[in-house]
Amino acid sequence: MQLLQRDPDPLFDTFPGLETERLSLRRLSVADAPALFDMLSHPDIARFTARKPLKSVADAIALLRGVGLQFATRRSIRWGVVRQGENEILATVGLHDWDRYHRHIAIGFDVHRSEWGQGIGSEVVKAVCAYAFDHLSVHRVEAHVMKGNQASRKLLEGVGFEHEGVLQKRMYKDGLQHDVLSYSMVSHRKDLTH
Ligand SMILES: CC(C)(COP(=O)(O)OP(=O)(O)OC[C@H]1O[C@@H](n2cnc3c(N)ncnc32)[C@H](O)[C@@H]1OP(=O)(O)O)[C@@H](O)C(=O)NCCC(=O)NCCS
């Protein structure tokens, strides 16, 4: 019998906890369902995303199971964000669609409505982009923003993303096709060996 060896995977072998100045980014668990429900049931959170506001803690549990499955099957990761020394989730941030050959990945994020405007979104997006550039060898992190989502645009531009163009009618929501703005942050490193 031949033992098949796989290269180590920096994202999916062990859950990568991260720390910023004020925050810890940690693995989500089913115990976070009530806090996640509180956050993702607010209508403002879903206004510019494809998701609908959660209706019950059971919805949050289902979402958490999906997040766990995505990680276990090495498709995407989503961190729960807490203040250092506390345990209540106040934001989430995720990476998905990692293309290892072409070296790009996409980011998504949301912050509890009651915490908006304190720089939390910017702090976590900066940290996750730095992690992606330093540990996943990507040269590009991309973000898709529904037209009208000024808060997200401001956040992305503030941390160094550039607006690249409009993806017309890319997103379906509430009976309409919406334009989506393409943003990216790129690294200009030259280490291009495969
Ligand atoms: C987008 C979101 C994550 C921003 O989080 P946040 O923690 O409030 O962001 P920050 O405090 O880091 O603010 C970043 C910048 O956006 C600005 N901003 C925040 N909310 C804003 C709003 N509603 N309108 C305009 N600008 C806004 C801030 O003033 C700040 O600008 P500055 O650096 O010049 O001061 C938050 O509004 C959210 O969760 N929205 C719902 C989910 C969502 O849309 N996610 C993104 C999908 S692409």
The ligand as a Tripos MOL2 file, in Angstrom:
@<TRIPOS>MOLECULE
LIG
   48    50     1     0     0
SMALL
NO_CHARGES

@<TRIPOS>ATOM
      1 C1        -19.8840   47.2210    6.1570 C.3       1 LIG1
      2 C2        -19.7090   47.0360    7.6740 C.3       1 LIG1
      3 C3        -19.0090   45.7060    7.9060 C.3       1 LIG1
      4 C4        -18.8420   48.1770    8.2150 C.3       1 LIG1
      5 O1        -18.4570   47.8420    9.5410 O.3       1 LIG1
      6 P1        -17.9570   48.9480   10.5900 P.3       1 LIG1
      7 O2        -17.3060   48.2530   11.7210 O.co2     1 LIG1
      8 O3        -19.0510   49.8930   10.8920 O.co2     1 LIG1
      9 O4        -16.8470   49.7010    9.7050 O.3       1 LIG1
     10 P2        -15.7790   50.7410   10.2310 P.3       1 LIG1
     11 O5        -16.2140   51.3180   11.5410 O.co2     1 LIG1
     12 O6        -14.4370   50.0920   10.1500 O.co2     1 LIG1
     13 O7        -15.9180   51.8840    9.1590 O.3       1 LIG1
     14 C5        -15.1980   51.9220    7.9690 C.3       1 LIG1
     15 C6        -15.4830   53.2410    7.2530 C.3       1 LIG1
     16 O8        -16.8220   53.2280    6.7520 O.3       1 LIG1
     17 C7        -17.5270   54.3710    7.2140 C.3       1 LIG1
     18 N1        -18.9130   53.9730    7.4090 N.ar      1 LIG1
     19 C8        -19.3760   53.0830    8.3180 C.ar      1 LIG1
     20 N2        -20.7190   52.9800    8.1710 N.ar      1 LIG1
     21 C9        -21.0720   53.8150    7.1630 C.ar      1 LIG1
     22 C10       -22.3060   54.1310    6.5390 C.ar      1 LIG1
     23 N3        -23.4480   53.5540    6.9240 N.pl3     1 LIG1
     24 N4        -22.2990   55.0280    5.5060 N.ar      1 LIG1
     25 C11       -21.1410   55.5840    5.0930 C.ar      1 LIG1
     26 N5        -19.9330   55.3170    5.6490 N.ar      1 LIG1
     27 C12       -19.9050   54.4480    6.6620 C.ar      1 LIG1
     28 C13       -16.8400   54.7550    8.5060 C.3       1 LIG1
     29 O9        -17.0420   56.1090    8.8300 O.3       1 LIG1
     30 C14       -15.3980   54.4580    8.1730 C.3       1 LIG1
     31 O10       -14.8510   55.5030    7.4140 O.3       1 LIG1
     32 P3        -13.5790   56.3150    7.9650 P.3       1 LIG1
     33 O11       -12.4820   55.2670    8.0460 O.co2     1 LIG1
     34 O12       -13.3440   57.3540    6.9370 O.co2     1 LIG1
     35 O13       -14.0010   56.8210    9.2930 O.co2     1 LIG1
     36 C15       -21.0610   47.0790    8.4100 C.3       1 LIG1
     37 O14       -21.7490   48.2350    8.0210 O.3       1 LIG1
     38 C16       -21.9350   45.8640    8.1550 C.2       1 LIG1
     39 O15       -21.8320   44.8570    8.8450 O.2       1 LIG1
     40 N6        -22.8260   45.9390    7.1470 N.am      1 LIG1
     41 C17       -23.7580   44.8370    6.8680 C.3       1 LIG1
     42 C18       -23.0810   43.6340    6.2440 C.3       1 LIG1
     43 C19       -22.3710   44.0170    4.9650 C.2       1 LIG1
     44 O16       -22.8770   44.7890    4.1720 O.2       1 LIG1
     45 N7        -21.1870   43.4260    4.7690 N.am      1 LIG1
     46 C20       -20.3640   43.6970    3.6120 C.3       1 LIG1
     47 C21       -20.7920   42.8940    2.4600 C.3       1 LIG1
     48 S1        -19.7580   43.3010    1.0430 S.3       1 LIG1
@<TRIPOS>BOND
     1     1     2 1
     2     2     3 1
     3     2     4 1
     4     2    36 1
     5     4     5 1
     6     5     6 1
     7     6     7 2
     8     6     8 1
     9     6     9 1
    10     9    10 1
    11    10    11 2
    12    10    12 1
    13    10    13 1
    14    13    14 1
    15    14    15 1
    16    15    16 1
    17    15    30 1
    18    16    17 1
    19    17    18 1
    20    17    28 1
    21    18    19 ar
    22    18    27 ar
    23    19    20 ar
    24    20    21 ar
    25    21    22 ar
    26    21    27 ar
    27    22    23 1
    28    22    24 ar
    29    24    25 ar
    30    25    26 ar
    31    26    27 ar
    32    28    29 1
    33    28    30 1
    34    30    31 1
    35    31    32 1
    36    32    33 2
    37    32    34 1
    38    32    35 1
    39    36    37 1
    40    36    38 1
    41    38    39 2
    42    38    40 1
    43    40    41 1
    44    41    42 1
    45    42    43 1
    46    43    44 2
    47    43    45 1
    48    45    46 1
    49    46    47 1
    50    47    48 1
@<TRIPOS>SUBSTRUCTURE
     1 LIG1         1 GROUP 0 **** ****
